[in-house]
């Protein structure tokens, strides 16, 4: 088995050696805290009303706005960040395929730098 270089965990106050920047238990803690702060999809507005509206939108706008493939998701062009007026503003909606939506979301969330 190849040897992995270990480095100090970057979680505040830890410093124990890890194969990555944070030990697994700390990555899980950070993820849980983020999800708790973020709220459920229902709390963020993505309940049954959204599912019905987005289903109808995709029937009317079946093509991905980025690659012209078959769209599977309705995206908010400008992230609404809890602003329900912007959330429901259809001029802020676009149809995207899963791959294009994932790429856009990752870029906006800062996962790809």
Secondary structure, 3 states (H helix, E strand, C coil): CCCCCCEECCCCCCCCEECCCCCHHHHHHHHHHHHHHHCCCCCCCCCHHHHHHHHHHHHHCCECCCCCCECCEEEECCCCCCCHHHHHCHHHEEEECHHHHHHHHHHHHCCCC
